[in-house]
Structures are given as structure tokens and as C-alpha cells.
Amino acid sequence: MRTLLSFLLLALASVVAAISTSGNRLLVVLDDVADKATYSKFFADLAEREFKITYETPKSDSLNLFNLGERTYDHVLFLPVHTKGLGPNLTPMTLLDFVNAQGNILLALSANTTTPTSLVSLLSELDITLPTDRNSLVVDHFNYDITSAADSHHVLLLPAPKPVRAGIKDFFSEDAGSKLIAFPRGVGAVLGNGELLNPILRAPPTAYSYNPKEQAEVVDDLFAAGQQLSLVSTVQARNNARVTVVGSAEMLQDKWFDASVTKLDGKPVVQTFNREFAKRVSGWTFQEIGVLKVNWVEHHLEEEGAPNDSNPEMYRVKNNVSYTISLAEYAWDHWIGFNVPESDQVQLEFSMLSPFHRLNLKEESRRLAAVHYHTVFTIPDQHGIFNFKVNYKRPLLSNIEEKNTVSVRHMAHDEWPRSYAISGAWPWIAGIGATVSGFLGFVALWMYSAPVAAKKVTVKKTQ
């Protein structure tokens, strides 16, 4: 069914290492190139993952995201800057064009620095709202580091985030153990209702957004509170480009990587999970994890004596058909088989204008860097143009939309079953037999019955 060449190509794809499925050219935009020393561990991790990093300031003349209509960089990382604007090369429209060209953006904010208007406009287009007061930060009087924020309570200590619901793959809390994420002097955002938005890290129920310049003892007008505040937010566009908003750039700095923190509850000192969390957030944004692909698709007749041709262009109504799709997932530097999370299913739609079948695909086998999902079904009694369609779209995973079009013909005259093989036709066959038998009997009776002899009539003559 599949040639040896397809197996060789799949094997080659599984062993070839690549840092990111979308490229390794990374642009870092920061206030001063010397500021990169503050994030040396973070940039060292990126360099170890073979990213080619270019550092630029917003006003640099050489800064350009496009050249002759093509992307100059594959990813952009924005760190806090003290300018309100980012210049003519980083306008909101340019950044949207970069996303539409499948570029990825990681945006780090800070409550100590005003967010540039270009980035505010970009986030507004993505339905992410920041506080109107640019000096607002998130505080929590119950979940803070008592060592570094004993009075201000603006260094939040949070557990590694788990999936918000069942059926979503866990990328950010695996192997976290008892470590906590330190979120110092951060900005919280409010997400809209768009289906492309996903919060990674939410504020605890006791947190709220607060402007430290307001000296009032009671905060009457809150921007948002509790889990309305998204501290780390993601957007995955329909073209699989990714945008991530990290509310605290300071959590990426060296001093918070593997730092020691203590919560208010008096529990022992624990290490922060910031370094690993930053790796996973950047890895997801730059498409090193959570990327799916279709290796191949095969459908064929599943009937005795039928030709074993792969992916024919035509079927007949009521044929039994087998469908198999091979899926793989990219994990940092290699492809592995994609395992569907628990409480989730990959589904196949066999549809014309609307689905005639919607079937769960079951795991059939594992070969090399792939998992094969399979089902068998009967084509409906309807001829026309149909599609085999797998439309798998889940949070934090790249979209899969695989469609294969086939024609379904009606049954030929010599393909219908004989009438005597259909039990429901027996009364009609009996009726036809009775009618024919009666007609033949009548004809026979008519043909072989002698006519009645005529009687002689005697006429008497009178004299």
C-alpha cells in the first residue's frame, strides 16, 4: 500500500534535527543592547538551542522585518523599552503582516515601563486588553514572596499552570514538582472571547490589578481581579503563527532563574521554576513544541476480492472503506508520534455539504516517528462528491486540516442483488408467479377446451 520510498522519507525526517519548524532567525528588540546581560541565562538557553539571535533597538536604521516581501526574521522577541513608539519599522500593521507571514512574536511587558503604543494596538487587534493605566501591576496579599516583596506584595508565587480543562496537552507543568513560578512586578491582561486566545498562566483568585501611584487605601475601580487576569497569554492564528504575551519581563531575568523564594504560609524555601517555564513558553512560541504534521493519508476499499489500490478517486455507494492517517508531533529537535490526550479524539468526517459520518479514529499502530489512526465505515446510499476530512484544532497545538475529495457513484445495473436474494421481495415474486400461472392456466383452458355442440332445431310444417 505504501512504497518503500515513503518509509525512507519518514525515517529521514525523524532523524534530521532542526531547532524550530519555522526557522531559527530570532530578532530581540530591547531598549539598549547592553541590557541583554540582565537576561544572559535566557539568551544562553536560546543560543544553546541553536537560535541565531540579532539584537536591535527600536530606533535602529537596520531594523526591518521584511526584505523584498520576504521575512527577514522568523521570530521576534520584544523586551521593555522606555519609548512610547517603536518607529516606522515596527508599526502595528507591520507586526500584523509579520504574523500573517507566519512569523512568531514573544512580547514581554513590565509594570515599570510603559508599553509602546504599537504593541498596545497589536494586542488590541488580537482582542487582548491591557490596563488603561500603564503603571498598573498585579498584587496578591496571600501568594507573594515574603523575602523580596514583604511590603508591596507584587512578587507573586504561583504553581506551574496545568491545562484549563480535560483533553488539552500539558506543556508547562510537567516535572515542576513543588517549584513555584515567581511573577515579579507584572502586568495582567484581559482576554476577549476569541477562539484563538488561550491563557497559559492565570492570576490566583486573590490577586488584582493595582496602580501603586494611587494612594487611596481602598481600590474602588478595578481593571480586573482573580482569574480574569491572564499573566501569560497566547494567540495561535489560523495560519499557525504564534503570539505570546508574558506580563512580567523580570521573570525572565537571571536573578529569578532558580532563585529561592518563600510563601506567606511559612512553608520551606523552594526553588523557582522560572528557567524551565521560560524555556517552555519560548519553545512553544517559536514552534519547538506543540507542532503537528500529517505524514500521509490512505483510504481504500475494505472488501473481499476488491482491488487493493490506495487512495482511489471513486467509490460506489454502500462500499466498505478503510481510512488511515499518520500523525507526528515535533518535540524540541525531532519528530515523535502524536499521542492524542486523554478525553480527546481525532475524528474523521465523511461529508458532502454536511457530514454523513463523523467517526472517532482509533490508534492502529506505531511506526518510526508516527502514530497511525484508523477506522472502517460504510459509504452512505448517496452518490455525489464527498470529502474525507480531518479537522483537528485544539488549544496549544498547531491546526490539522486534511481533506481528500472522492466521487461516489450509484450502483451499476449488474451490481444490484438478485430479487430472489431479497426476502422483502418474496411476496411480490409470489404475486407475479401467481399472476403468470393464472394467465397461462386460462390460456391453456381456452386453447384446449372443446366448443359446446350446437343443438338441432326441428321445424314442423303445418298443412
Disulfide bonds with the S-S distance in Angstrom:
none
